[in-house]
Amino acid sequence: MVSRAGSHRPRRGHRHAAVRPTPIRFTRRGRYVFGSLAAGVLAILAFLPGRSATLVSGSFASTPAVDSAAVRVVAFGDSVASGYGCDCQSFVPMYAELIHHQNHRSAFWTNFAVAGAVSQDVLSQLNSATVAASVGRANTVLVMIGANDFAFPFSQIGSDPHAVERFASVGATLRANMTATVRRIHALAGPQARVVVLGYWNVLEGGRAAERDYNQVQQSAALVATRTANEALRSAALDAGAMFVSTVRAFYGPAADQDPTGLLADDGDHPNVAGHRAIAAALAAAVPPVP
């Protein structure tokens, strides 16, 4: 986050690193936070060849049999999608579980999200044979990435209010990366797979944490960064034939006037368990199982 004086104070698990991260890495805690799941869930921790990412996958199934109507979810993203900052499952397995219970269908999920990732990182992940094979078996692919792309220009706001003007070029790069990512996913998974791009309620801190840590210029800049990111993500999704699901309503309510603090971890940046449930519910409502 950025102090009121404008100096960057890195913190563990923050999805907005001042220095652009390498393509794939551990979270800053060095592992995915994996809690207990209901019966029938299998957790597999595996390393991608030549990478230092942690893969987590599991399933919700009524029987051990693999049915042809099963929902197969693969997810990519940053620390939000990875579940970092919350001693809970992320919205990815929560969405799979909702689909399982609501539609009485087996649901299998694999989460490639990595804390600190930027949009170029997800595009690079798709070059891995392991990742490509997983995407090739999916019928639903979730992507939530882009917040970290705005980290550096935002970190300059305290000393240079005009740094907000750099958001436009960051948004253009994000749109290009996301468009390429969606097209690559479609090439791997086939035209029948649904690719879902998720927007952010805020790409920086929100709620009372933002009021505590940001001055008025920074708070305004955070809103501009969030609008720019969401527009880039929405446009890329539409251009490349993906669905776009907003999370603004989930965190700020129907009139976009509610305090999101209750859905956020203490850092004001990552969702808590209620926040992840809210994202999963928004996904389940917007993205039902494939026919």
C-alpha positions in Angstrom: 0.0 0.0 0.0 1.0 3.6 -0.2 1.4 5.8 2.9 -0.1 9.3 3.1 3.4 10.6 2.4 3.5 8.6 -0.8 6.2 6.1 0.2 5.5 2.5 -0.7 5.2 0.1 2.3 5.2 -3.4 1.1 3.3 -6.0 3.1 3.1 -9.7 3.1 0.5 -11.1 0.6 -0.2 -7.7 -0.9 -1.4 -8.1 -4.5 0.1 -4.8 -5.5 3.9 -5.2 -5.4 5.9 -2.1 -6.3 8.3 -4.2 -8.4 6.9 -6.2 -11.3 6.9 -9.8 -10.3 8.5 -12.7 -12.3 6.0 -14.7 -14.3 5.1 -17.3 -11.7 6.1 -17.6 -8.0 5.1 -18.6 -4.6 2.8 -16.4 -2.6 4.8 -14.3 -0.1 3.9 -16.9 2.5 5.4 -19.5 0.2 2.3 -21.6 -0.1 -1.4 -21.6 -1.0 -3.6 -21.3 2.1 -5.6 -24.5 1.9 -8.3 -25.2 4.5 -10.5 -28.3 4.9 -13.2 -29.0 2.4 -16.4 -31.2 2.5 -16.2 -34.9 2.0 -15.3 -35.9 -1.5 -12.7 -33.2 -2.1 -9.2 -34.1 -3.1 -6.4 -31.6 -2.6 -3.3 -31.9 -4.9 -0.2 -29.8 -4.5 2.0 -30.0 -7.5 4.7 -27.8 -9.0 4.8 -26.8 -12.6 7.9 -27.8 -14.5 10.5 -25.1 -14.1 8.2 -22.9 -12.1 7.6 -22.1 -8.5 3.8 -21.9 -8.5 1.6 -24.0 -6.3 -1.3 -25.8 -7.9 -4.4 -26.6 -5.9 -7.3 -28.7 -7.2 -10.2 -30.7 -6.0 -13.7 -31.9 -6.7 -17.2 -32.0 -5.4 -18.9 -35.2 -6.5 -21.8 -37.4 -5.2 -20.1 -40.6 -6.4 -16.5 -41.4 -7.3 -17.5 -41.8 -10.9 -16.6 -39.1 -13.4 -19.7 -38.2 -15.2 -19.8 -36.6 -18.7 -22.0 -33.7 -17.4 -19.4 -32.6 -14.8 -18.4 -29.0 -14.6 -14.6 -28.6 -14.9 -13.4 -25.3 -13.7 -9.9 -23.9 -14.2 -8.9 -20.5 -12.7 -6.1 -18.0 -13.1 -5.5 -14.8 -11.2 -3.6 -13.0 -8.5 -3.8 -13.2 -4.7 -7.6 -12.6 -4.7 -8.3 -15.7 -6.7 -5.6 -17.6 -4.8 -7.4 -16.9 -1.5 -4.5 -15.1 0.0 -5.2 -13.0 3.1 -8.1 -15.2 4.2 -7.8 -18.4 6.2 -10.4 -19.9 3.9 -11.0 -21.4 0.5 -11.1 -18.8 -2.3 -14.1 -18.2 -4.5 -12.9 -20.8 -7.0 -13.8 -24.0 -5.0 -16.7 -22.1 -3.5 -18.2 -21.6 -7.0 -17.6 -25.2 -7.8 -19.3 -26.3 -4.6 -22.3 -24.0 -5.4 -22.6 -25.5 -8.8 -22.4 -29.0 -7.4 -25.2 -28.4 -4.9 -27.5 -26.3 -7.0 -27.4 -28.4 -10.1 -26.6 -31.9 -8.7 -23.6 -32.2 -10.9 -20.0 -33.2 -10.2 -17.7 -30.2 -10.2 -13.9 -30.4 -10.6 -11.7 -27.4 -10.1 -8.0 -26.4 -10.5 -6.7 -23.1 -9.4 -3.5 -21.7 -10.9 -3.8 -18.2 -9.3 -0.6 -16.8 -7.8 -0.3 -13.9 -5.4 1.5 -11.0 -7.0 0.7 -11.9 -10.6 0.1 -9.4 -13.3 -1.7 -9.8 -16.5 1.3 -10.8 -18.5 2.0 -13.6 -16.0 -1.3 -15.4 -16.8 -0.5 -15.2 -20.5 2.9 -16.7 -19.8 1.4 -19.5 -17.7 -0.5 -20.8 -20.7 2.8 -21.7 -22.3 3.2 -24.5 -19.7 2.3 -27.9 -21.1 0.8 -28.8 -17.7 -1.4 -25.7 -17.6 -2.4 -26.1 -21.3 -3.5 -29.7 -20.7 -5.6 -28.6 -17.7 -7.3 -25.9 -19.7 -7.9 -28.3 -22.5 -10.1 -30.4 -20.2 -12.0 -27.4 -18.8 -15.5 -26.3 -19.8 -15.3 -23.2 -17.6 -12.2 -21.0 -17.2 -12.2 -18.1 -14.7 -9.7 -15.3 -15.0 -9.3 -12.5 -12.4 -6.1 -10.5 -13.0 -5.0 -6.9 -13.6 -5.0 -5.2 -10.2 -1.2 -5.5 -9.8 -0.7 -3.9 -13.2 -1.6 -0.6 -11.6 0.6 -1.0 -8.6 3.6 1.1 -9.7 1.8 4.1 -11.1 -0.4 4.2 -8.1 2.7 4.2 -5.8 3.8 7.4 -7.4 0.5 9.3 -6.7 1.7 10.6 -3.3 4.6 12.4 -4.8 3.2 13.1 -8.3 -0.6 13.5 -8.6 -0.2 13.5 -12.4 0.8 9.8 -12.2 -2.9 9.0 -12.6 -2.5 9.9 -16.3 -0.4 6.8 -16.7 -3.4 4.6 -15.9 -4.7 4.9 -19.4 -1.6 3.2 -20.9 -1.7 0.5 -18.2 -5.3 -0.1 -19.0 -4.4 -0.5 -22.7 -1.7 -3.0 -21.9 -4.1 -4.9 -19.6 -6.7 -5.0 -22.4 -4.2 -6.4 -24.9 -2.9 -9.0 -22.5 -6.4 -10.1 -21.5 -7.6 -10.3 -25.1 -4.6 -12.5 -26.0 -5.2 -14.6 -22.9 -8.9 -15.3 -23.7 -8.0 -16.1 -27.3 -5.3 -18.5 -26.1 -7.7 -20.2 -23.7 -10.3 -20.6 -26.4 -7.7 -22.2 -28.6 -6.8 -24.7 -25.9 -10.2 -25.4 -24.5 -12.3 -25.2 -27.7 -15.2 -22.9 -28.6 -17.6 -24.8 -26.3 -15.8 -23.7 -23.1 -17.0 -20.6 -21.3 -14.2 -18.1 -20.5 -15.2 -15.8 -17.6 -13.3 -12.6 -16.9 -14.0 -11.1 -13.4 -13.8 -7.4 -12.6 -12.6 -5.9 -9.4 -14.6 -4.0 -6.7 -11.3 -2.1 -6.1 -7.8 -2.8 -7.5 -6.4 -1.2 -4.3 -7.6 -0.9 -0.7 -11.2 -0.3 0.0 -13.6 0.5 2.9 -12.2 1.9 6.1 -8.7 0.7 5.3 -8.6 3.1 2.3 -9.8 6.0 4.5 -7.1 5.2 7.0 -4.2 4.6 4.6 -4.9 7.0 1.6 -5.3 10.7 1.4 -8.1 12.2 -0.8 -5.9 12.3 -3.9 -5.0 8.7 -3.5 -8.6 7.7 -2.8 -9.7 9.4 -6.0 -6.8 7.8 -7.9 -7.8 4.4 -6.7 -11.3 4.9 -8.1 -9.8 5.9 -11.5 -7.5 2.9 -11.5 -10.4 0.6 -10.7 -12.7 2.1 -13.4 -9.8 1.9 -15.9 -9.0 -1.8 -15.0 -12.7 -2.9 -15.2 -13.3 -1.2 -18.5 -10.1 -2.8 -19.9 -11.2 -6.2 -18.7 -14.8 -5.8 -19.9 -13.8 -4.6 -23.3 -11.2 -7.4 -23.7 -13.8 -10.0 -22.6 -16.4 -8.8 -25.1 -13.8 -8.5 -27.9 -12.5 -12.0 -27.4 -15.8 -13.8 -26.9 -15.7 -14.2 -23.1 -18.2 -13.3 -20.4 -17.5 -10.4 -18.0 -18.7 -10.6 -14.4 -18.6 -7.5 -12.3 -17.9 -7.8 -8.5 -18.9 -4.2 -7.7 -22.5 -5.0 -6.8 -21.3 -7.9 -4.6 -19.1 -5.6 -2.5 -20.9 -2.2 -2.7 -24.6 -3.3 -3.1 -27.2 -2.6 -5.7 -26.8 1.2 -5.5 -23.0 1.0 -5.1 -23.2 2.9 -1.9 -22.5 0.2 0.8 -19.3 0.0 2.9 -17.4 -3.1 1.7 -15.3 -3.3 4.9 -17.3 -6.3 6.2 -16.3 -8.3 3.2 -12.6 -7.5 3.4 -9.7 -8.8 5.4 -8.0 -6.5 7.8 -5.7 -5.2 5.1 -8.7 -3.8 3.2 -7.3 -5.3 0.1 -8.2 -9.0 0.0 -11.6 -10.6 0.6 -12.4 -12.4 3.8 -14.5 -15.5 3.8 -17.7 -13.5 3.4 -16.1 -11.6 0.5 -15.2 -14.8 -1.3 -18.7 -16.2 -0.8 -20.1 -13.0 -2.3 -17.8 -13.4 -5.4 -18.8 -17.1 -5.7 -22.5 -16.3 -5.5 -22.2 -13.6 -8.2 -20.4 -16.2 -10.4 -23.0 -18.9 -9.8 -25.8 -16.5 -10.7 -24.1 -15.2 -13.8 -22.4 -18.4 -15.0 -24.6 -21.5 -14.6 -23.2 -24.9 -15.7 -22.7 -25.7 -19.3 -25.7 -27.5 -20.9 
